[in-house]
């Protein structure tokens, strides 16, 4: 007989004892918004960004100079999520590739 250990989880999906490194660039997805942490925001000095999604790899690309406005590190992205069928929520680490931030959702 195989047993699986129960690990309580917070609402954001992380295990209760897990801490995230706040000095790494990351984004948080919720039902209506995308929040860019301080370290990821440092890559963009502009008030507007570009959002793109690759459905084959489930990757969000965030780039400078688009038409989506950042308001206090938050992007109201409900339309973006709805257009691409994104239902994931929680914290995702990002990496810098060719001047864009990439966040893999899987």
PALOKOL-483941 format. One record per residue (C-alpha): residue in three letters; x, y negated, z negated. Coordinates in steps of 0.001 Angstrom, whole numbers, padded with zeros to 6 digits, always signed. Each point is the difference from the previous one (the first is absolute). Layout:
REM residues N
ALAXYZ ...
//
This chain:
REM residues 106
UNK+000000+000000+000000 UNK+001394-003445+000963 UNK-000560-003021-002198 UNK+000077-003640+001022 UNK+000856-002644-002567 UNK-002444-002878-000419 UNK+001622-003431+000202 UNK-002297-002918-000883 UNK-000036-002694+002653 UNK-000731-003688-000106 UNK-002488-001585+002351 UNK+002800-000887+002433 UNK+000922+003659+000539 UNK+003364+000002-001791 UNK+000612+002385-002904 UNK-000572-001674-003388 UNK+003668+000043-001012 UNK+001406-001027+003373 UNK+001445-003445+000389 UNK+000799-001673+003266 UNK+003125-001967+000641 UNK-001212-003584+000270 UNK+003143-001099+001809 UNK-000727+002059+003099 UNK-002175-001399+002794 UNK-003488+001481-000144 UNK-003599-000652+000951 UNK-003222+000903-001760 UNK-003139+000883+001888 UNK-003457-000322-001464 UNK-003447+000144+001546 UNK+000120-003599+001262 UNK+003553-001273-000232 UNK+003668+000652+000519 UNK+002328-001426-002656 UNK+003655-000596+000839 UNK+002328+000008-002996 UNK+002617-002687-000634 UNK+002873+002013+001462 UNK-001819+000741+003246 UNK-001250-003595+000268 UNK+003589-001270+000004 UNK+000346+001307+003564 UNK-002705-002397+001167 UNK+000320-003709-000641 UNK-003085-000791+002112 UNK-003598-000160-001182 UNK-001219+002254+002840 UNK+000843+003605+000827 UNK-000803+002551+002667 UNK-001636+003325-000908 UNK+000259+003087+002211 UNK-000814+003679-000525 UNK+001343+003172+001601 UNK-002672+002718-000366 UNK+002340+002835+001042 UNK+002374-000562-002922 UNK-002437-001822-002340 UNK+002374-002954-000264 UNK-000870-003632-000613 UNK+002367-002559+001543 UNK+000154-003473-001511 UNK+001826-002625+002008 UNK+000516-003761-000040 UNK-001810-002544+002128 UNK-003432+001526+000438 UNK-003451-001390-000618 UNK-000787+001669-003350 UNK+000390-002380-002944 UNK+001779+000900-003262 UNK-001687-001597-002992 UNK+001939+000373-003264 UNK+001584+003300+001123 UNK-003419+001382+000994 UNK-001279+000651+003491 UNK-003730+000479+000398 UNK+000156+002963+002351 UNK-003422+001622-000141 UNK-000494-000496+003745 UNK+003453+001492+000712 UNK-000775+003053-002152 UNK-003403+000433+001632 UNK+001356-000389+003553 UNK+002521+002799-000474 UNK-001926+002193-002478 UNK+002532-000465-002812 UNK-001362+001349-003280 UNK+003244+000486-001945 UNK+000454-001926-003230 UNK+002870-000473-002425 UNK+003637-001079+000087 UNK+002195+000774+003000 UNK+003692-000772+000351 UNK+001066-001812+003131 UNK+003193-000017+002000 UNK+001447-002727+002179 UNK+000380+001039+003665 UNK+000769-002516+002775 UNK-001344-002957-002000 UNK-003269+001745-000899 UNK-001130+001728-003165 UNK-001243+003561+000530 UNK-002174+001823-002533 UNK-000772+003663+000554 UNK-003407+000854-001444 UNK+000370+003766-000331 
//
